[in-house]
Amino acid sequence: MTLLVDSSAVLALLNNRDQWHQTAITVLHHLVANNSALVMTNFLVAETHTLLLTRLGHDIAREWLLTFDWNVVRVSPEDEQTAREIIKKYRDKDFSFTDATSFAVMYRYGINLAFTFDRHFKQYGFQTVGI
């Protein structure tokens, strides 16, 4: 099974004060035990590093960036265009550009499942683990 890992899942994993921390650990253990392939986009790597830097500090952000070993998929120019179309179409949603590029990459690779605590993935129609 292949899953896209969102920045919200990484934050929950690393922040023991996060409301989703224990759930995130349980989910990750389950995914690892089932040999799931964990994927992030290059946009999510940047977003996650920034989120960790601002919420948990320089040392944790740097350590995560230098040691995580999930597959990284590059957002293509076509994915960026698809993301713009998603944002244009869903005027009633507050999807970020990174969210929308994640949706485009998931569609391109046939990934239907996200490890996330961000409601936007469910709003767009993907299955999630976490919430």
mmCIF file of the C-alpha atoms, coordinates in Angstrom:
data_MODEL
# 
_entry.id   MODEL 
# 
loop_
_atom_site.group_PDB 
_atom_site.id 
_atom_site.type_symbol 
_atom_site.label_atom_id 
_atom_site.label_alt_id 
_atom_site.label_comp_id 
_atom_site.label_asym_id 
_atom_site.label_entity_id 
_atom_site.label_seq_id 
_atom_site.pdbx_PDB_ins_code 
_atom_site.Cartn_x 
_atom_site.Cartn_y 
_atom_site.Cartn_z 
_atom_site.occupancy 
_atom_site.B_iso_or_equiv 
_atom_site.pdbx_formal_charge 
_atom_site.auth_seq_id 
_atom_site.auth_comp_id 
_atom_site.auth_asym_id 
_atom_site.auth_atom_id 
_atom_site.pdbx_PDB_model_num 
ATOM 1   C CA . MET A 1 1   ? 0.000   0.000  0.000   1.00 0.00 ? 1   MET A CA 1 
ATOM 2   C CA . THR A 1 2   ? 1.270   3.470  -0.932  1.00 0.00 ? 2   THR A CA 1 
ATOM 3   C CA . LEU A 1 3   ? 0.295   6.568  1.062   1.00 0.00 ? 3   LEU A CA 1 
ATOM 4   C CA . LEU A 1 4   ? 1.029   10.235 0.769   1.00 0.00 ? 4   LEU A CA 1 
ATOM 5   C CA . VAL A 1 5   ? 2.338   11.616 4.064   1.00 0.00 ? 5   VAL A CA 1 
ATOM 6   C CA . ASP A 1 6   ? 1.155   15.138 4.835   1.00 0.00 ? 6   ASP A CA 1 
ATOM 7   C CA . SER A 1 7   ? 3.033   17.690 6.945   1.00 0.00 ? 7   SER A CA 1 
ATOM 8   C CA . SER A 1 8   ? 0.298   17.499 9.598   1.00 0.00 ? 8   SER A CA 1 
ATOM 9   C CA . ALA A 1 9   ? 1.152   13.830 10.187  1.00 0.00 ? 9   ALA A CA 1 
ATOM 10  C CA . VAL A 1 10  ? 4.857   14.577 10.616  1.00 0.00 ? 10  VAL A CA 1 
ATOM 11  C CA . LEU A 1 11  ? 4.101   17.379 13.073  1.00 0.00 ? 11  LEU A CA 1 
ATOM 12  C CA . ALA A 1 12  ? 1.823   15.088 15.071  1.00 0.00 ? 12  ALA A CA 1 
ATOM 13  C CA . LEU A 1 13  ? 4.490   12.374 15.122  1.00 0.00 ? 13  LEU A CA 1 
ATOM 14  C CA . LEU A 1 14  ? 7.220   14.680 16.407  1.00 0.00 ? 14  LEU A CA 1 
ATOM 15  C CA . ASN A 1 15  ? 5.247   16.913 18.766  1.00 0.00 ? 15  ASN A CA 1 
ATOM 16  C CA . ASN A 1 16  ? 4.293   14.996 21.918  1.00 0.00 ? 16  ASN A CA 1 
ATOM 17  C CA . ARG A 1 17  ? 1.954   17.859 22.874  1.00 0.00 ? 17  ARG A CA 1 
ATOM 18  C CA . ASP A 1 18  ? -0.025  17.572 19.639  1.00 0.00 ? 18  ASP A CA 1 
ATOM 19  C CA . GLN A 1 19  ? -3.594  16.311 20.138  1.00 0.00 ? 19  GLN A CA 1 
ATOM 20  C CA . TRP A 1 20  ? -2.987  13.681 17.440  1.00 0.00 ? 20  TRP A CA 1 
ATOM 21  C CA . HIS A 1 21  ? 0.457   12.541 18.665  1.00 0.00 ? 21  HIS A CA 1 
ATOM 22  C CA . GLN A 1 22  ? -0.508  9.108  20.016  1.00 0.00 ? 22  GLN A CA 1 
ATOM 23  C CA . THR A 1 23  ? -2.778  8.401  17.052  1.00 0.00 ? 23  THR A CA 1 
ATOM 24  C CA . ALA A 1 24  ? 0.030   9.328  14.656  1.00 0.00 ? 24  ALA A CA 1 
ATOM 25  C CA . ILE A 1 25  ? 2.469   6.968  16.383  1.00 0.00 ? 25  ILE A CA 1 
ATOM 26  C CA . THR A 1 26  ? -0.051  4.120  16.297  1.00 0.00 ? 26  THR A CA 1 
ATOM 27  C CA . VAL A 1 27  ? -0.778  4.723  12.619  1.00 0.00 ? 27  VAL A CA 1 
ATOM 28  C CA . LEU A 1 28  ? 2.916   4.881  11.696  1.00 0.00 ? 28  LEU A CA 1 
ATOM 29  C CA . HIS A 1 29  ? 3.644   1.618  13.528  1.00 0.00 ? 29  HIS A CA 1 
ATOM 30  C CA . HIS A 1 30  ? 0.766   -0.028 11.654  1.00 0.00 ? 30  HIS A CA 1 
ATOM 31  C CA . LEU A 1 31  ? 2.006   1.326  8.305   1.00 0.00 ? 31  LEU A CA 1 
ATOM 32  C CA . VAL A 1 32  ? 5.574   0.155  8.930   1.00 0.00 ? 32  VAL A CA 1 
ATOM 33  C CA . ALA A 1 33  ? 4.378   -3.280 10.080  1.00 0.00 ? 33  ALA A CA 1 
ATOM 34  C CA . ASN A 1 34  ? 2.439   -3.593 6.812   1.00 0.00 ? 34  ASN A CA 1 
ATOM 35  C CA . ASN A 1 35  ? 5.409   -2.486 4.681   1.00 0.00 ? 35  ASN A CA 1 
ATOM 36  C CA . SER A 1 36  ? 3.510   0.524  3.359   1.00 0.00 ? 36  SER A CA 1 
ATOM 37  C CA . ALA A 1 37  ? 5.336   2.845  0.969   1.00 0.00 ? 37  ALA A CA 1 
ATOM 38  C CA . LEU A 1 38  ? 5.403   6.379  2.384   1.00 0.00 ? 38  LEU A CA 1 
ATOM 39  C CA . VAL A 1 39  ? 5.550   9.182  -0.170  1.00 0.00 ? 39  VAL A CA 1 
ATOM 40  C CA . MET A 1 40  ? 5.888   12.953 0.134   1.00 0.00 ? 40  MET A CA 1 
ATOM 41  C CA . THR A 1 41  ? 6.104   15.596 -2.546  1.00 0.00 ? 41  THR A CA 1 
ATOM 42  C CA . ASN A 1 42  ? 9.006   18.004 -2.650  1.00 0.00 ? 42  ASN A CA 1 
ATOM 43  C CA . PHE A 1 43  ? 6.480   20.738 -1.770  1.00 0.00 ? 43  PHE A CA 1 
ATOM 44  C CA . LEU A 1 44  ? 5.456   18.772 1.337   1.00 0.00 ? 44  LEU A CA 1 
ATOM 45  C CA . VAL A 1 45  ? 9.100   18.358 2.356   1.00 0.00 ? 45  VAL A CA 1 
ATOM 46  C CA . ALA A 1 46  ? 9.513   22.148 2.235   1.00 0.00 ? 46  ALA A CA 1 
ATOM 47  C CA . GLU A 1 47  ? 6.211   22.744 4.040   1.00 0.00 ? 47  GLU A CA 1 
ATOM 48  C CA . THR A 1 48  ? 7.051   20.180 6.717   1.00 0.00 ? 48  THR A CA 1 
ATOM 49  C CA . HIS A 1 49  ? 10.514  21.603 7.354   1.00 0.00 ? 49  HIS A CA 1 
ATOM 50  C CA . THR A 1 50  ? 9.034   25.090 7.728   1.00 0.00 ? 50  THR A CA 1 
ATOM 51  C CA . LEU A 1 51  ? 6.245   23.838 9.998   1.00 0.00 ? 51  LEU A CA 1 
ATOM 52  C CA . LEU A 1 52  ? 8.709   21.987 12.229  1.00 0.00 ? 52  LEU A CA 1 
ATOM 53  C CA . LEU A 1 53  ? 11.068  24.960 12.277  1.00 0.00 ? 53  LEU A CA 1 
ATOM 54  C CA . THR A 1 54  ? 8.358   27.351 13.437  1.00 0.00 ? 54  THR A CA 1 
ATOM 55  C CA . ARG A 1 55  ? 6.578   24.988 15.839  1.00 0.00 ? 55  ARG A CA 1 
ATOM 56  C CA . LEU A 1 56  ? 9.319   22.734 17.249  1.00 0.00 ? 56  LEU A CA 1 
ATOM 57  C CA . GLY A 1 57  ? 12.570  24.568 16.585  1.00 0.00 ? 57  GLY A CA 1 
ATOM 58  C CA . HIS A 1 58  ? 15.671  24.464 14.469  1.00 0.00 ? 58  HIS A CA 1 
ATOM 59  C CA . ASP A 1 59  ? 17.183  21.241 15.836  1.00 0.00 ? 59  ASP A CA 1 
ATOM 60  C CA . ILE A 1 60  ? 14.110  19.059 15.282  1.00 0.00 ? 60  ILE A CA 1 
ATOM 61  C CA . ALA A 1 61  ? 13.459  20.543 11.840  1.00 0.00 ? 61  ALA A CA 1 
ATOM 62  C CA . ARG A 1 62  ? 17.050  19.980 10.748  1.00 0.00 ? 62  ARG A CA 1 
ATOM 63  C CA . GLU A 1 63  ? 17.183  16.449 12.185  1.00 0.00 ? 63  GLU A CA 1 
ATOM 64  C CA . TRP A 1 64  ? 13.962  15.469 10.406  1.00 0.00 ? 64  TRP A CA 1 
ATOM 65  C CA . LEU A 1 65  ? 15.072  16.965 7.083   1.00 0.00 ? 65  LEU A CA 1 
ATOM 66  C CA . LEU A 1 66  ? 18.417  15.199 7.176   1.00 0.00 ? 66  LEU A CA 1 
ATOM 67  C CA . THR A 1 67  ? 17.153  11.790 8.321   1.00 0.00 ? 67  THR A CA 1 
ATOM 68  C CA . PHE A 1 68  ? 13.676  11.069 6.929   1.00 0.00 ? 68  PHE A CA 1 
ATOM 69  C CA . ASP A 1 69  ? 13.770  8.290  4.356   1.00 0.00 ? 69  ASP A CA 1 
ATOM 70  C CA . TRP A 1 70  ? 10.418  8.388  2.604   1.00 0.00 ? 70  TRP A CA 1 
ATOM 71  C CA . ASN A 1 71  ? 10.116  8.511  -1.160  1.00 0.00 ? 71  ASN A CA 1 
ATOM 72  C CA . VAL A 1 72  ? 9.975   12.025 -2.554  1.00 0.00 ? 72  VAL A CA 1 
ATOM 73  C CA . VAL A 1 73  ? 7.935   12.690 -5.687  1.00 0.00 ? 73  VAL A CA 1 
ATOM 74  C CA . ARG A 1 74  ? 8.560   15.931 -7.546  1.00 0.00 ? 74  ARG A CA 1 
ATOM 75  C CA . VAL A 1 75  ? 5.614   18.180 -8.297  1.00 0.00 ? 75  VAL A CA 1 
ATOM 76  C CA . SER A 1 76  ? 5.573   18.686 -12.071 1.00 0.00 ? 76  SER A CA 1 
ATOM 77  C CA . PRO A 1 77  ? 4.518   21.828 -13.950 1.00 0.00 ? 77  PRO A CA 1 
ATOM 78  C CA . GLU A 1 78  ? 1.402   19.872 -14.981 1.00 0.00 ? 78  GLU A CA 1 
ATOM 79  C CA . ASP A 1 79  ? 0.664   19.133 -11.303 1.00 0.00 ? 79  ASP A CA 1 
ATOM 80  C CA . GLU A 1 80  ? 0.988   22.837 -10.554 1.00 0.00 ? 80  GLU A CA 1 
ATOM 81  C CA . GLN A 1 81  ? -1.492  23.651 -13.335 1.00 0.00 ? 81  GLN A CA 1 
ATOM 82  C CA . THR A 1 82  ? -3.885  20.997 -12.037 1.00 0.00 ? 82  THR A CA 1 
ATOM 83  C CA . ALA A 1 83  ? -3.543  22.516 -8.559  1.00 0.00 ? 83  ALA A CA 1 
ATOM 84  C CA . ARG A 1 84  ? -4.494  25.934 -9.910  1.00 0.00 ? 84  ARG A CA 1 
ATOM 85  C CA . GLU A 1 85  ? -7.539  24.378 -11.579 1.00 0.00 ? 85  GLU A CA 1 
ATOM 86  C CA . ILE A 1 86  ? -8.516  22.676 -8.299  1.00 0.00 ? 86  ILE A CA 1 
ATOM 87  C CA . ILE A 1 87  ? -8.294  25.962 -6.413  1.00 0.00 ? 87  ILE A CA 1 
ATOM 88  C CA . LYS A 1 88  ? -10.274 27.724 -9.149  1.00 0.00 ? 88  LYS A CA 1 
ATOM 89  C CA . LYS A 1 89  ? -12.997 25.044 -9.190  1.00 0.00 ? 89  LYS A CA 1 
ATOM 90  C CA . TYR A 1 90  ? -13.471 24.675 -5.427  1.00 0.00 ? 90  TYR A CA 1 
ATOM 91  C CA . ARG A 1 91  ? -14.222 28.275 -4.499  1.00 0.00 ? 91  ARG A CA 1 
ATOM 92  C CA . ASP A 1 92  ? -15.956 27.159 -1.286  1.00 0.00 ? 92  ASP A CA 1 
ATOM 93  C CA . LYS A 1 93  ? -12.818 25.380 0.028   1.00 0.00 ? 93  LYS A CA 1 
ATOM 94  C CA . ASP A 1 94  ? -9.641  26.840 1.488   1.00 0.00 ? 94  ASP A CA 1 
ATOM 95  C CA . PHE A 1 95  ? -7.193  24.345 -0.034  1.00 0.00 ? 95  PHE A CA 1 
ATOM 96  C CA . SER A 1 96  ? -3.631  25.596 0.073   1.00 0.00 ? 96  SER A CA 1 
ATOM 97  C CA . PHE A 1 97  ? -1.535  25.386 -3.085  1.00 0.00 ? 97  PHE A CA 1 
ATOM 98  C CA . THR A 1 98  ? 0.514   22.656 -1.418  1.00 0.00 ? 98  THR A CA 1 
ATOM 99  C CA . ASP A 1 99  ? -2.687  20.729 -0.635  1.00 0.00 ? 99  ASP A CA 1 
ATOM 100 C CA . ALA A 1 100 ? -3.817  21.044 -4.241  1.00 0.00 ? 100 ALA A CA 1 
ATOM 101 C CA . THR A 1 101 ? -0.452  19.934 -5.623  1.00 0.00 ? 101 THR A CA 1 
ATOM 102 C CA . SER A 1 102 ? -0.634  16.946 -3.275  1.00 0.00 ? 102 SER A CA 1 
ATOM 103 C CA . PHE A 1 103 ? -4.054  16.062 -4.710  1.00 0.00 ? 103 PHE A CA 1 
ATOM 104 C CA . ALA A 1 104 ? -2.667  16.348 -8.250  1.00 0.00 ? 104 ALA A CA 1 
ATOM 105 C CA . VAL A 1 105 ? 0.296   14.096 -7.476  1.00 0.00 ? 105 VAL A CA 1 
ATOM 106 C CA . MET A 1 106 ? -1.939  11.567 -5.732  1.00 0.00 ? 106 MET A CA 1 
ATOM 107 C CA . TYR A 1 107 ? -4.172  11.478 -8.800  1.00 0.00 ? 107 TYR A CA 1 
ATOM 108 C CA . ARG A 1 108 ? -1.186  11.162 -11.169 1.00 0.00 ? 108 ARG A CA 1 
ATOM 109 C CA . TYR A 1 109 ? 0.273   8.220  -9.238  1.00 0.00 ? 109 TYR A CA 1 
ATOM 110 C CA . GLY A 1 110 ? -3.044  6.557  -8.377  1.00 0.00 ? 110 GLY A CA 1 
ATOM 111 C CA . ILE A 1 111 ? -2.573  7.086  -4.630  1.00 0.00 ? 111 ILE A CA 1 
ATOM 112 C CA . ASN A 1 112 ? -5.923  7.093  -2.853  1.00 0.00 ? 112 ASN A CA 1 
ATOM 113 C CA . LEU A 1 113 ? -4.794  7.252  0.773   1.00 0.00 ? 113 LEU A CA 1 
ATOM 114 C CA . ALA A 1 114 ? -3.146  10.017 2.800   1.00 0.00 ? 114 ALA A CA 1 
ATOM 115 C CA . PHE A 1 115 ? -1.625  9.912  6.286   1.00 0.00 ? 115 PHE A CA 1 
ATOM 116 C CA . THR A 1 116 ? -2.881  13.277 7.478   1.00 0.00 ? 116 THR A CA 1 
ATOM 117 C CA . PHE A 1 117 ? -4.723  15.213 10.122  1.00 0.00 ? 117 PHE A CA 1 
ATOM 118 C CA . ASP A 1 118 ? -5.793  17.827 7.563   1.00 0.00 ? 118 ASP A CA 1 
ATOM 119 C CA . ARG A 1 119 ? -9.521  17.741 6.719   1.00 0.00 ? 119 ARG A CA 1 
ATOM 120 C CA . HIS A 1 120 ? -8.855  18.988 3.189   1.00 0.00 ? 120 HIS A CA 1 
ATOM 121 C CA . PHE A 1 121 ? -7.873  15.544 1.916   1.00 0.00 ? 121 PHE A CA 1 
ATOM 122 C CA . LYS A 1 122 ? -11.260 14.104 2.917   1.00 0.00 ? 122 LYS A CA 1 
ATOM 123 C CA . GLN A 1 123 ? -13.016 17.186 1.544   1.00 0.00 ? 123 GLN A CA 1 
ATOM 124 C CA . TYR A 1 124 ? -11.402 16.526 -1.821  1.00 0.00 ? 124 TYR A CA 1 
ATOM 125 C CA . GLY A 1 125 ? -12.475 12.881 -1.689  1.00 0.00 ? 125 GLY A CA 1 
ATOM 126 C CA . PHE A 1 126 ? -9.387  10.951 -0.638  1.00 0.00 ? 126 PHE A CA 1 
ATOM 127 C CA . GLN A 1 127 ? -9.332  8.313  2.067   1.00 0.00 ? 127 GLN A CA 1 
ATOM 128 C CA . THR A 1 128 ? -7.214  9.151  5.093   1.00 0.00 ? 128 THR A CA 1 
ATOM 129 C CA . VAL A 1 129 ? -5.543  7.452  7.996   1.00 0.00 ? 129 VAL A CA 1 
ATOM 130 C CA . GLY A 1 130 ? -5.161  9.680  11.013  1.00 0.00 ? 130 GLY A CA 1 
ATOM 131 C CA . ILE A 1 131 ? -8.531  11.397 10.955  1.00 0.00 ? 131 ILE A CA 1 
# 
